[in-house]
Amino acid sequence: MKRIYLDNNATTMVSPAAAKELAKYQSIHYGNPSSLHSFGLDTRPELRKALDRIYRLINAADEDDVLITSGATEANNHVIKSIFLANQGSRKNHYITSNIEHPTVYNTFQYLEKLGAEVTYLPCAKNGLLYPEQIAAALKDSTALVSIMAANNEIGTILPVPEIAKICRGRKVLAHTDATQALGKFPVNARELGVDYLSFSAHKFHGPKGIGGLYIRQGKRLEPFFHGGEQMASLRAGTLNVPGIIGMGVAAAEALDGLDYEAAEVKRLRDKLENFILQNIPDTFLNGDKQRRTPNTLNVAFQDCEGEALLWDLNEHGIAASTGSACASEELESSRVLRALGIDKALSHMAVRFSLSRYTTEAEIDYVISVLPGIIKRLRAISSGGSM
Ligand SMILES: Cc1ncc(COP(=O)(O)O)c(C=O)c1O
């Protein structure tokens, strides 16, 4: 059976070139870069090259720091909690975020609330957009940090981060963006975005899992989160994940080279699937903003067709997609993000996310198009109590 992977917002295939370097630095050049013998020294030129490539992908300036982390979860936790800790005892105790952030931001703020922080969760419009004026209105003298994601993982909506960062700068408030779903999908220029901090993760752009980073604008260094050795200029202790960093570097260079392809070809295939669904399968609804959206993401609700059941049937046909919902305890919860956008609870249970990558082929999309109407028809017949 064919296997078609349309869940690239969850994770991506490691690119062949990144996988090759990863293997090399796991088993041949396995030295610790802090060591002063040839095994350690051997790793340093490639490490430097990888960091350069990562700087280039996000357009960081030489004076900025890029802290290598275990991924975006760590980067998001680091920036939010470090700023909270740094402001203990001061009157800066207010934080602003949106109600559609990834759990690594959203739940971190919920935790800070338990520790006494005041957090404003700004409501996004139904298409996932947030208006910069909402930020301006929510800022207070006590605001320490504004954290708004660059692009949403479930619906792909691209948020107006440059405008938000500009408002923050004007009010001397720190700005962070979780750009995990942006890198490799559209150009990201940390300097032009104007943020102080930006999180990312390699496994979302065909790099390895367990590696990512936090961009830190010049002059905005944070207290270390992990104490220990002097790695990463003492900003993050721990033996460097050399294979991961080098693999991420290769993936970063490829992602930068592939941006035009992403904007044209990946988008064309996504649009082909989207247009087919919306024009040929009745009672289907697009979630997210049709225009301001990552080129690979399609979130669509099929009326009277339960999302989990649809995923199961797609999987039976070899197609991997996602609902974006999580199994919370024994109850199947619908997506927090879709509910936050005011999408009817029943309909949010019927949403499915297809996320493409540069490895998605036209033949794969044609195959999905050929089987999807039959699957939906069958599931709708079951849900209406009929039989096939
Ligand atoms: C928007 C966003 N932020 C953060 C994360 C967490 O990234 P990581 O898996 O690198 O910890 C993800 C991954 O699902 C994400 O999509």
The ligand as a Tripos MOL2 file, in Angstrom:
@<TRIPOS>MOLECULE
LIG
   16    16     1     0     0
SMALL
NO_CHARGES

@<TRIPOS>ATOM
      1 C1          4.2040   26.2370   17.1440 C.3       1 LIG1
      2 C2          5.0170   25.2020   17.8650 C.ar      1 LIG1
      3 N1          5.7420   25.5600   18.9350 N.ar      1 LIG1
      4 C3          6.4760   24.6780   19.6200 C.ar      1 LIG1
      5 C4          6.5170   23.3440   19.2750 C.ar      1 LIG1
      6 C5          7.3630   22.3810   20.0670 C.3       1 LIG1
      7 O1          8.5260   22.0670   19.3600 O.3       1 LIG1
      8 P1          9.5240   20.8990   19.7990 P.3       1 LIG1
      9 O2          8.9190   19.6320   19.3070 O.co2     1 LIG1
     10 O3         10.7940   21.2200   19.1190 O.co2     1 LIG1
     11 O4          9.6920   20.9510   21.2620 O.co2     1 LIG1
     12 C6          5.7820   22.9200   18.1690 C.ar      1 LIG1
     13 C7          5.7710   21.4990   17.7800 C.2       1 LIG1
     14 O5          4.7550   20.8460   17.7510 O.2       1 LIG1
     15 C8          5.0150   23.8770   17.4430 C.ar      1 LIG1
     16 O6          4.2870   23.5230   16.3700 O.3       1 LIG1
@<TRIPOS>BOND
     1     1     2 1
     2     2     3 ar
     3     2    15 ar
     4     3     4 ar
     5     4     5 ar
     6     5     6 1
     7     5    12 ar
     8     6     7 1
     9     7     8 1
    10     8     9 2
    11     8    10 1
    12     8    11 1
    13    12    13 1
    14    12    15 ar
    15    13    14 2
    16    15    16 1
@<TRIPOS>SUBSTRUCTURE
     1 LIG1         1 GROUP 0 **** ****
